[in-house]
Amino acid sequence: MSTLKYFPTLETKRLRLREMTEHDAIDLFGYYSDREVTKYLDWFGPSSVEAAKRMIVSWNEGFQEDRLIRWGITLKSVDTVIGTIILTPVRGPFHWKLPIVIGYELARSYWNQGIMTEALRAVIPYIFDEMRNHRICAEVFLENGASEQILKKLGFQEEGIMRQHLWHEGYGTWHDVKAFALLKEDAVPTQSTSASCVSALNDYLNAMDRRGYLNGSVLVAHRGNVLVAKGFGTADAVHDIPNTPQTKFRIGSLSKGFTAFAIMQLQDQGLLHVDDPIANHLPDFPNGERITIHHLLTHTSGLYNYAGTLQFWQNDMRLFSASIEDIIALFRDEPLAFAPGEECAYSNSGYILLTAIIEKASRLSYADYMRTKVLQPLGMLDSGCDNGRTVVKGQASGYSVWKAFIHPEYEDMSKALGAYGLYATVEDLYRWDRALQSSELISSDSLTRMFSTYPDTYGGYGWFISDATVQGMTRKKISHLGDVGGFTAHIARYPDDELVVIFCSNMIISPVERITDDLARIALGETVQAPPHLPAIEVSPSQLVPFAGVYDQRDMTGGPVIITYEDERLYIEMPKRYGVRYKYGMTPVDATGTQLTFVTDFVDELVRILPPDSEACGQLLYRDITGTERLFIKK
């Protein structure tokens, strides 16, 4: 008889870990038949459904005899076993003085969704708190990098390599394994639920707000808990309406993730396939037999990026409303920059073609498809497509900067569509994040393909996928930046940690990427300080005037930096993203010899200048919020 009174059922936000019955044998046999699942185990799994039934019976008997606990992992939404976790004592029956050995496997269609990490986070406290054990051991094939990353993320320490330690029945070979262990006192704390973490997030945000960095709404959520959701600054400077978590913002290229999602939905319905040549859907488009939907999704089509030039934003974007055919005409006859699939270059043009393919396959407009097939089913009722003409209640106004807040130039949003045409709230984008974690509205296979990392590309479909180092550990990061019409937004998702950080701003120059990265590090337990406040110093006009002038940078795009003396202070005019020029006031904060250091208004970036009569002959060093420095020389 087991010393445990009953089999322990554990639950997380998405998962239920339960005892298995013979009815689970079909599911178990199904994924064990995949050699990719079993190649790092010590056998190839049961040979039939009947063998799987016998295996389940054996596991349950082992539980009764205190020899093992084996949970079946299921999604709460679908009670189907998709993996297992096993605990065994190092010898004999379970005892609180004996270390526990842990093992696990997961069906391939559920990889890269943070499921095993989430399941293990439920099991580890059970071992330490309920079973009262002090040490958990794990053994990993040297080649099994994915499992090694999971263990390290959970705080396991590598203890060495055991040579020819494990015999694989299927291969008939001995294998070296890495030994890992986690002690109770070393277990990774749940930072996100602690009051200290929430306090640290708020301290950082308040410091950035005081510096003028924040004009928008921020949301941070960790493991299903919303830690911060608040607005900063003004949604409407004319009527002095504040931003809140319910304020609607244009999200720019974050829209691409929704477009990719729609494509995968249509693939699930058999209406298209990502490997289709686009000629199957747009028969008259040049090079349509060479370009696939996959190429469009991964920015590897070679298409000319119609929205990638300053001329487009200054001229074409300000014309009257355009049809999708008008937009395609902007780039359809341009030569390919490279053969499809051979290189990667960011292209809005590809996502305009994806928009056209969605409309043709679904027989709905892109806006209607998004509303009825994605946004409404996910409860994203404060999100939609922005055509620039329909009045959207609760939507912020976008702003740029020219000495002070200004309205940006008019931009015709009818050209944006599936490339950068949606609006949303941070609360709705959090609903979007949760849906992407639980395979809502698309199959798990499609979700896996959407977030697979494709070599020599930005990552997945509609998303950038990269590695981020936090607390000395490598973590998978899925993110995207968007900016359009006085708005900028960034979403950063860490699926293995169930962490999402969202910042939507209606001030185009807001450093949203830097801030979301900092907030993520804080949520994961790292100490992050906001940039220090540098108090202003008194500088006479006679000292300031000599710094005015034109400063050039070699190979610079967008024109020179211009320093002017106006209203008894200096202003800096310079190009930033897309070559668009902005003008900020400069506050002096340090004077060392003939060198002056300034902080710019709104973006708090540093400018150091030496006057023309110095040895450096009028050098200007500009350091932006990311720490990137550029050197300019006065003409």
N, C-alpha and C positions, 0 to 999 in steps of 0.2 A: 504494500500500500504506500502511495506517495505521501511524503511528509507535507506536501502542499494539499490543502483541503479540496481544491478545485483547480482546473486548468485556468491559468491567468489569461484573460482577454484584455488586450491593450488597444487603446485608440489614440489616433492623432487627428489633425485637422482633416486629412484626406483618407486615412487608412484605418483598417481594423485588423489586428493580429489575433488570430483565433486558433482553436484546436481544429484539426482537419478530420474529415470523415471519408469513408469510401466513395462518397459522391464526388469528391474532389479529384479522384484518380484521373479522370479524362483531362482536366486542366493541367494537372501535374505532368502527366505523360506527354502532353502537347508541347510544353516548353522545354522539358528535359530532352526531347528529341532533337533539339537544336544544338549542334556541336559547339557553337559559339558560347552557349550558356555553360556547357559542361567541361570545356577544355581546361579550365583552371580548378576543377574539382578533382577528386581522386577516382572517379569512374564516369561512365557515359550515361548513367541513369537507368531507369527500368526499361525493359525491352518490350513491354506491352501494358495495356491498361490494367490487366489482371495483376501484373507484377507491381504496378503502382499501388493498387489496392492493398496488396500484401505488405508493401513498404509502409503505408500509412498505419496499418494495424500494428506493425512492429514498432513504429515511433510511439504510438499511443501506449503500447505495453511498456516501452522504455520509460515513459513518464510515470506510469504507475509504480515502476520499480526504482524510481529516483535516479535513473541513469541518464536521462536527457529531457529537454523540453524542445519541441519543434513547432514553431508557429507557422501557420499559413498566412501569407500577406494578401489582403484583399483591399480593393477600393471600397469605400463606404457606399459609393453610388452603384457598384456592381459587385455582387458577392461571388467573385471568381478568384481563385487562387492564382496569383501572378508571381509568387516567389515564396521562399521560406527563410527562416532564421532558426538556427539550432544552437542550443547550449548543452555542453557536456562538462562534467568535472574532469580534472586531469587524471583521476583514478577513482575507482570505486563509486559509491553513491554520492549524491550531492551532500556537501558539508560546508558550513560557513568558513572553515579554515582552509578549504581547498580552492585554488584558482579555478576560474571558469574558462573553458575554451569556446569561442564563438565562431560560427560559420554561417554563410548565407549565399543565396543565388537569386537571380531575378530574370524573368522573361525578357528577351531582347527588346521587344516592342515598348518596354517601359524604362529602358535605359535613358540616361541624360535628362531625367525629370526630377531628380532629387528624392526619389521614392525610397531607395535603400537608406540614404542618410536620415530621412525622416523616420523610417521604421526603427533604425538602430538607436536614434535619440530617445525612443520610447522604451527600448529594451534595456539600455545601459542603466538608467535610474532604477529600474526594477531589480537588476542584479545587485546593485549597491545598497539599495534601501530596503527592499522586500526580502531578498535572499541573504542579505548581510555579508556578501562576499566582498573581498578587498582588492581582487586583481582579475582582470579579464585578459586572456591571451588570444592571439589570432596568428594564423600562418598563411602567407601569401606567396604564390609562385612569383619568381623574379620578374617574369614577363607581364604580370597582372598590374599594370600601372594604375588602372582605374580604381581597383579595390584599395591599393596603397594610398591613393589620394583621399578616399573616403575615411580610412582609418586615421590618417594624419589630421584630417579636418575635425575629427571627433576627439582629438587629443592623444591618440595612441602614440607611443614612442617606439622607434625601431631599436631592437636589441641585438641584431646581428643576423648572419646568414647560417642556416643549418644545411649542410651539404648532404645531398642525396637522402633527404629526410622523408620524402613522401613518395609512395608508390602509386602510380596511376594505373588502375586496372584496365582501362580502355587502351591506353598507349602501350602498356607493358613496360614502362620505364620508370626509373627513379628520377626525382626532381629536387633541385635545391629550392629552399623557401626562405623568405624573410620572416623573422619572428618579430611580432609587435605585442605590446602590452599596455594596458591602461590601469593605473592605480586609482582607487577611489578619491584620494586627495588631489589627483591631477586631472580629474574629469573636467571638461570644458564647461564653465558655468553658463547658464542661460542669460546672457547679457541683456537681451532685448527686453525681458520682462522686469528687469530691476529698475527701481526708482532712480538709482544713480545714472543708469544709461539714459533714461528719459531726461533727467536733469542736465546731463552733458550735451544732449542734442539741443535742448532749449537754450543752454548757455551759448553754444556755438551760433545758433540761429540769431539770437538776440544781439550778439556781438557783430555779426555780419549785417544785421538790419541797421544797427547804429552807424555802420560805415557807409550805408547807402547801397549795398550790394543787392538787397532783396526788394523786388517789386513783383509780387506774384503769389503763388500758393505752393506749399510744400507738404508732401505726405511721406512718412516713413513707416513701414510695416515689417514686422519680423515674426515669422512662424504664426501667422494669423492674427497677430496683435498689432493694432494701429498705435504706434508710439507717439507720433506727431502728425497732426493735420491742422494746418493753420495758414492764414493769409497774411501778407505783408504789403504795405504800401497801398497805392491807389489803383482801383480798376478803371476809374473815370476821373481824370484830373479836373475836368470842367465842373463836374457836379460833386466832386470830393466823395466818391463812393469807394469804400475800402475793398480790397481783395479778401475773399474767404475761400474755404475749401469747396464751396459750391459755385465759385466764379468760373465761367466758361472761357477757355483760351483756345486760339488757333494753335495746333500742335505741329504744324509743318510736316517734316519728313517722318515723324512718328507714325504718320498715316500709312507708310509703306508696310509696316507690320500687319495692319488690318487688310491691306490689299493682298499680301501673301497668304494670310489666313483664308480669305475668300477663295483664292486659287486652290488651296488645299481642300476646302469644302467641295468645290466643284469637281475636283479629282475624286473625292470619296463618292460622289454621285455618278461617276463614270462619264461626265460631260467633257472632260479633258484629261490630259496627263502632262506632268511637268517635262517629260521628255519629248512631247510633241514639237515638231517644227511649227513656228508661228504661222506658216503658210496654211496649216490646217484650219486656222481660225481667221486669219487676215490674209486671204489669198493674193491680194494685189500689192502687198508690202515688199519692197526690194529686199533681196537676200533672205526672204522668209523661209526658204528651204534650209538655210544654213544656221539660222538663229532659232534656238529652242526656248520654251517657256522657262526652263531652268536657267538659261543664260540671262534672261531678263531679270529673274529673281535675284541672281547673284552678281549683277553688274558686270557680267563677262560677255556681253553681246557685241561690244565694239561700237555701239550706237553713239552718235554725237549727242552730247548732253545739252539739250536746248536751253536749259535754265542755268547753265554754268558760266555764263558770260555777263559782264557788267552791262553790255548793250541790251541784253534781254530785259534786265531789271529796270533799266532807264527808259526803254522804249516799248518793247512788245508787251511787257507786263502791265502797261498803263493804257492799253487800247481797250476798246469796248468788248463786251462779252463774246467769247469764242466757243465754237463747238469743238468736240473732240477731234473731228476731221481737220479743223483749222490748226489745232495744236500739233497733230501729227505732221501736218504740212510744213511745220517749222524745221523738221529734221529728217523727213523721210528720204529726201534726195541727197542728203549729205553722205559722203563716203564713210565707210567704217574706219574707225581708228586702228583696229586690229582685227584679225580673224576671230570669229566667235569662239570662246572657250580658251583662247591662248593667253589673254591678259585680263586684268580687272581694273575698271575705272568707273567711279561713281557716276551714275547716269539716271536722271529723272525721266529721260525718254523711255527707258525700259518699262517704268511703272505707268507711264501713259499708255503704252501698248498693252500692258496687263489690264488696265482699266477697260480698254476696248474689248479685250478678250472676255473679261467678266461680263460685260454688257451683252456681248453676242451669245455666250454660252448660257447665260441665265435668262435672257430676254427681259431684263430689267435694267433701268438706268443704274449707274454706280451708286448714286445717292439712295435710291429705293432698295437696292440690294443690301447696302450697309445697314439701312434702317430696319428692314424686315428680317434679314437673315443673320445679322451679327449683333447690332447694338441693342435692339429691343429684347431679343432672347436672352442676352446677358444682363439685362437690367440696367444698361447704360443709357438711361432716358434723358440725360443731360448732354448727350454727344450727338454729333451729326456731321453732315457735309456742309461746308461754308461756301456759298456761291458769291459772297460779297455784296449781295443785294437784299436778300431776305433778312428782316430784322430778327435777330436772335436775342431773346430776352435773357438778361443776366450775363451777356458776353462782355468781357473787358474791351477797352480800346487799347490798341497797340501804340507804343511810343518809341521814338528815337531820341537822339540828343544832338543839339547844336547850341552849345552854351547852356541851354536849359532843356527841359522836356519839350519835344515838339511832336506833332503828328508826322508819321512817315509819309512818303509819297504814296499816292493811291496805287494799289496793286489789284489787278483783275483776277479774283479768285476762281473765275470760271475756268482758268487754265490749269488749276492745281490738281483737281480730281484725286486719283489714287496715288499721286506722287507726294502731295503735301497739302491736301485740301480739307482735312477734318478739324473739328473743334471738340474739346472735351473738358471735363473737370478733373482735378486730381483724384477725387473720389471715384469717378467712373474709370479712370485709368487703373486704379487699384482693383476694381472689379475685373478689368481686362487681365491684369496680372494673375488674379486667382483663377480665371478661366483657363489661362495658358498652363497653369499647374495641374489642372484636373481633366484635361482633354475634353472640355465641354465643346460641343458643336462640331468637332472634327475627330477623326479616329486617332487612336494612339500612334498608329504607324505614320499618319500624316504629321502629327505633332513632332514625332521623333525626326522625321525628314526635315521639317521646317527648322529645327534647332540643331541639326547636324552641322559640323564644321567642314566646309568644303575647301580643299587645299587651294592656296593662292587666291583666295577671295576674302571678303570682309567677314565671312563667317557663314551665317545661315540665310534663310529666306526672309528678307525684310528686316533683318537685325544684324548688328555687329556682335560677333562673339570673340571674346578674348580672355586672357588670364589676368587676374588681378592679385597682387600679393598684399595680404592683410595679416597682421600679426605673424609675419614670417611664413605664412602658408599660402599656397597657390589656390585660388578659387575661380570657378567659372563665372564669367560676367557676360550677361546678355544686355545690350544697351542700344540706344539710338538717340541722336540729336535731331532737333527740328528747329527751323527758324523761318519766319515769313511775316511780312507786313507788320513789323513792330513787335512781334512775338518771338520768343525762343523757349524751347522745352527740352528736357532730357529725362529719360527713364533709364534706370540701371537696375537690372534684375540679377540676383545671385541665387539661382534655383536650388543649389545644394544646401544653402543656408536658409531658404524660404524668406529671403530678404528682398524688398523692393524699395527704391528711393525714387520719388517723382518730384520734379520741380518744373512748374509751368510759369513763365514770366511774360508780362506784357511790356517789358523794356528790352529791346532787341539786343542790347549789349551786356545783359546780365551774364555772369560767368557760371552758367548752369552746370556745366560738366564738372568744374572744380568743386562746386558746392555739393553736388550729389555724391561725388567720390569721397569727400570728407565726411559726409553724413553716414555713408556706408561703413567707413572705417570706425566711426564712433559706435554705430549699432553693433559692430562685431567685436567691440571691446578694446579698440585701440584709442590711445589718448591723442586727440587732435586739437590744436589751438588755432583759433581764428587769427588772421594777420594782426600784428600789434598795431595799436592806435598810435600814430605819430602826430604829436601836437604841432600846430602851426607856429612859425617863428616870424618875427618882424624883419622885413627886408625893404629897404628904401627903393623908390622908383628908379633912382640912378643906378642901382644894382641890377634891376630887372630889365630895363630897356635894352642893354647890349645883347641880351639873349634872343631878342626877336630876330626872325629871319627865316630863310628856307634851308632845310636840311635834307640832303639826299642820301639814299642807300644804294649801293651797287646792286644791280639786277632786281630792283624793287618794282613790284607791280602796284598800280593804283595811284602813282604819283608821289611827290615828296611829302615830308612832314613840314608844316608851317607853324612857327611860333609867332603870335601877335601880342602886342601890348595894348589892352583895351580896359577901360573902366578900372584903371589903377591895379591891374593884375595881368598875368600872362595866361594865354590860352594856347592849347595845342590842337591843331587840325591834322588828322592823319587817316589813312585808309585802314580798314579792318576787313571783315569777311566779305567776299565777293568784290573787294576793292571799294566798297561803299565808305564814304568819308564821314567822320564824326568830329565834333569840336567840343573839347572839355576845358573847364577852368583848371588851373594848376595852383595848388597851395604849397608854398615853400615850407619844408619841414627840417632842413638841415643845411648849414653853410660851413663848408670846410675849405679854407683858403679861398681860391677863386671859383671853386665848384659849388653849385647849388643843387639840392635834391628837392624834388616836388612830388606831391601826390595828386593824381588827377581826380576830378569830381566824378561821382557816379560809379566808376569802376575801380578807383583806389589803386591804380597802377603807378609804378615809380618812374620818374624821369630825372636823370642826372645830366647836367649840362656844364661844360667848361666854356668860358667866354672866348671870343675870337682871338684875343691877344694872349691867350695862354699857350703853353707848349703844345697842347693837343689841338690847337687851332679850331676851336668851336665844335667839339664832339658832343653828340647827344646820345645817351644810352637809355633805351626804353625797355623796361622789364614789365611784362604783362602778368596777369594773375596766375598763370601756370608756371611762372619762373623763366619763361623764354625771353632772352635778351636780344635786342637788335641795335646795331650801331649806325648812327647817321652822322654825316659831316656837313657842316655849314658851308653854303656856297660863298 
